[in-house]
Amino acid sequence: MRNRLIFVVVSAVAVALLAAVSGPLFAQPTSYFQGKTIILIQGREPGGTGAMRVQAAIPFLRKYIPGEPTMVTQFMPGGGGRKAANYIARNAKPDGLTIGNVGSGLIANAILGSTGVEYDIDKLIYLGTSNSNAQYVFGSVAKLGLDSLDKLRARPGIRVGAQTVGHDIYINGRLFSWLLGLKEPRFVTGFSGPELDLAMERGELDARANIPDTILQRSPDHVEKKLINYHAIIQIPKDDRHPHPAFNKLPELEAFAKTDKERKIMAMFRTFRLVGSPYILPPGTPQEAVAIWRDAMRKTFKDPVFLREFKKLSADDATPLTPEEQEKAIKDIPRDSEVIALFNKLAGNDPLPPR
């Protein structure tokens, strides 16, 4: 009788402890966001591609965050995303109810020491991105007859077009020119993307970097009528081959790197693009809220309806990067002072550095 009483008491205590421990654990994921309003701050103007990508994700994030919270978007342009990133890092309450989405400049600006950066990329909490893959090719006007790398390298003063100093296409053009070994290339800016193509057709420019999918969508004649000779490709990630036969056999630009420093430059550039437009939480956000957000992001990125909506709104396929993959890529990015200084020279308007 005494043993049975002890068993009953112990069992009752165990059940009570289990209820005390497991009750909140199972209830919290729903109750944490129940009836709350989430503010999603975007470091951009409304209406662009980045905003469309976020718009595609919002209904699915609400679906996969337990508690069905309200989600409100606030646009905070300025400094190429720096204003929004600074706000998330320094002013937003770290309670999981304020989340940010900023362009890839978030990481590049911090690593390269850009002015106005007041956040620490190693303290921000990363939730992944819906856009991570990218590819760039370098092409010259076919009328020039530069149908081999030897001919390309032998022609001095090739005019390489771009939008502005520091623009993604500008930096790409400089990287291609540097690693391919062009002779005294000239970099001409002040064009929009379509204007670059027209300037090449008019003979005002000789070469440019471009995105393969943009070429196929906007200027298919460049490929079909062989109006442009393509010389090399940058793949992000490195082994992500473009399916079109005009691009899938081009040499990868890193194959022309001769030193460890040059390979680190390529690794740095790839990571800047690989991280995409990161979703971020303020430093110090409770782990419980972080876990809920990361789970919701993973489920959103795998949802086939989201993938279709993303394609519909952004006119591009989603290429998700998980929170863990994004966090690791940022942690592993080269941060040597010499490499950073060299990258800044490549991204600037001074003559290309010697190799």
N, C-alpha and C positions, 0 to 999 in steps of 0.2 A: 504494500500500500504506500509506504514511504517512498520507495523507488519510483512508483507510478506518479506520485505527487511531484517529485523532483523533475521527472520527465515532462509533465504538463507545464510546470512553471518555466523550465528552460525553453520549451517549445514556444510558449507564449511570449517570452522575452525575445526569442529569435525572430518570431513573426513581427513583433513590434519594431525591432531594430531594422528588419528588412523593409518594412513599410516606411519607416522614417527616412531610410537612406534612398531606397529606390523610388519612392513616391515623387519627391522633387526632381530626381534625375529624369524620370520619364515625363513629368509634367512640364519641366522647364523649356524644352525646345518649342512647345506650343505657346506657353505663357510668356516667354521672353519677349516676343514681338506682337503678342495678342493686343489688338486695339491701338497699336503704336503707328506713328508716321515716320517713314524713313525718308531722309533727304539725300538725293543722289546728285552730287555736284559734278558738273562736266566742265573741264577746262577748255572750253571752245565756244564759238558762236553757234546758235541753233541752225539747223537746216543742212549742214554738211554731211559728208560720209560718216564721220565719227559719231555724230548725233544719231544718224540712222541705225548704226550698229547697236548703240545703246537702246534705242527705241525698240529694236527687235527683241532685246533681252528682257526688258522690264516686265512684260506679262508673265514670263516664265520664272523669273526670280520671285515674283509675288506668289506664283503657284507653288514653288518649292521651298519657300521660307514658311515654316509652320506658324500658324496664327493669322495668315492672310493680312499682313500689314498694308497700310496705304503707302504708296511710293510717289514722291514728288520730285521732279527734276528742277534743278537750278543751274543756269548757265553762268559761268564765271570766267570769261575770256581774259587774257592778259599774259604777256611774257611767254607765249608759246606753251601755256599750261602751268607756268611757274606760280602764278597768282593762286590758282586752285590748289596746287600741291602744297604751297605754303600754308594755305588756310586749313587743309586737312591735317597737316602735321602739327600746326601750332595753335589753332583756334577751335577746331571741331572737338566737341565732347567725345571722349573715347568710350562710348556706350554701345556701339554697334548700330546706332540709328543714323549716323552720317557716313556716307560712303562716297568715294570719288572715282571718276574715270578721266584719265589724262592721257595725252598722246605719248608716243615713244620718246619725245624730248624729255620726259620726266627723268629718265636714267641718263641720257646723253648730257643734259645740262649739268647734272650733279657731278658726273665723272670728269667732265671736261672743265669744270670750274667756272661755269658761266655766271655772270653777275645776276643777282636777284634770287639765287637759290638759298632758301632758309630752312630746307628740310634735309633730313639724313636718310638716304635711300636704304640704309641698313636697319633703320628703326621702323619704317613704314611696314604695314602688313599687306601682303600681296594675295590677291584672290584670283589671278589668272587673267586671260584675255581671250576674246573671240577671234582675233586676227593676229597671226604670228608668222606665217610663211610669206616670203617675198622673193622675187627674182628680178635681176636687172641685166640688161645686155648692152653692149657697146657696138654701135654701128657707124659706118661711114658711107657717104653718097657713092653709089655704084659707078657713076660717071667718072669718078676720080681714078677708077681702076685699081683700087687698093684691095685686091681680093686675096691677099695673104698677109700674115703678120710681118714678114720681111718688108713688103712694100709699104705697109702702114708705118713701120718704124723708120723707114728710109726717107719719108716725106717730111720736111721740116715745116714748122709753123701751122700745123693743122688747127683749124678754128673749131673749138668744141663749145657747143651752145648749152645754155642752162637758163633757169629762171632768175635766181638771185644768188649772191654769195651766201653760202651756208645752207641753201636749199638741198633737199635730199638728192635730186638729180645732179646738182652741181657737185656735191661731194662724190657721188658715184663717178661722174665724168673725170674728176681729178684722180680718183683711185685707179680707174682703168688706165688713164694716161700715164700715171706714175709706174704702175707695176708692169704694164705692157711695154714700157720703155720708149714712149713717143718722143720725138726730137723737138724740143722747144714748142710745145703746144700753146696755143692762145685760147683763153677762156673768155667767151663772150656772153654776157648776161643781159637781161631785160626783156625776156620773152615769156609768154604763157606756154603751156605744153603744146597746144595745137600750133601756135606761132613758130615754135621751134621746127616742127615738121615742114611748115610752109617755107621757112628760111632756108632749110636744106634743099627743098625742091627748087628754090630760086637761085641757088648757088651762093647764098650769103653765109652759110655755115657748111662745114665739112663733116662733122660728126657730132654725136650726142649719146648719152646714156638714156635708156628708156626701160619701161616695164613691158615684158613680153605680152601680157594680156592686154595692155593698153594698145600696143601695136596692132594686135589681131582684131581688136574691137574698133579702133579709130582709124587705123591706116593699114588695112589688109593688103593694099597694093604694094606696100613696101616689101612684103614677103612674097606675095603671089607673082608679082612682076619683077621681083628681084631688083628693086630700086635702091635697096640698101644692102651693103655687105656687113654681116655680123661677125664679130671677131672673138668675143669672149663673154662669159656669163658669171654673175655672182648668184649663188644659190643659198637661200636661207630657209630651213637649215641646210647644211653643206651638201647633204646627199639627196636633196629634193629636186630631182630632174624635171624639167618642163616637158610635158607630153608632146608638144608640137615638134615635128622633125626639123624645122628651121632652127630650133634652139637646143634640142636635147643632146646634140653631139658637140656643142661648143666647148672649148676648154674652160675649166673653172678658173677664175682669176687667181685664186690662191696658189695654183700650180706655178705661177710666175714669181711667187715670193722666194727670195734667196736667203733671208736671214730670219732668226727667231723673232726679231723686232717687227719685221714685215708681217710675219704670220700672226703676231699679237695684234697688229693693226687690223687685220682681217677679222680676227676673233672679236675684237672690240666692236667693229662695225656691224658684224652679224648680230651680236647680242643687242645692240641698240635697236635693231629692226625686229629681232625675234621676240622681244618682250611685248611688242605690239602696243596697244593702248591699255595699260594696266588698270584694273579695278583695285582700289586701295582702301584700307581702313587706317584710322589714326593710330599712332603708337600707343600702347597701353590698353587697347580694346580687350575686354575679357575673353579668355580662351573659349568660353562657352559660345559667345557670339561669333567668334572667328570660325569655330567649327561648323556652326549652322550656315554661315555665309559660304564657306568653302564647299560644303556639301551641296548647297543650292546652285552654286556655280557649276560644279561638275555635272549635276543632273541637267542643268540648262544646256550645257555644251553638247550633251549626248542626245538631247531630245530631237527627234527627226523633224517635228513641226517647227521648232526653233530654227533648225538649219535651213528649212524652206523659207521661213519668214526673213531670215538674215539675207539670203540670196535675193529675195524679192525687194527688200528695202535698200540694200547696199550695192546690188548688181554684182556681187562677188560671193564666192564660196567662203564659208566660215572655216578658219584654220585654228581651232582652239589650242590654247596652251594652259595646262592645269596650274593651279596655285603652286603646287610643289615644284613643277618644272620651271615656272617663272622665277620663283624664289631662288632656286639653284643657279639658274642662268645669271641672275644678277650677282649672286655671291661669287661666282667664278669669273666674272669679267676682269680682264687685265687692268691693273691700276698702277702700273709702273709709271713714275713721273716722266721718264724719257719717252715712253709710248704715248702718254697723254699729250706731251708737248709736240710730238711728231704728228699726231692726229690733228691737233689744232692748226698746225701749219698746212696740212692737207685740206682742211676745211676752210681755210682763210683765202685771202686774195694775193698773197705773196707768190713768187715763182715756186714751182714744185721743188721740194728738198732733194738734194742729191741722194743717190742710192749707194 
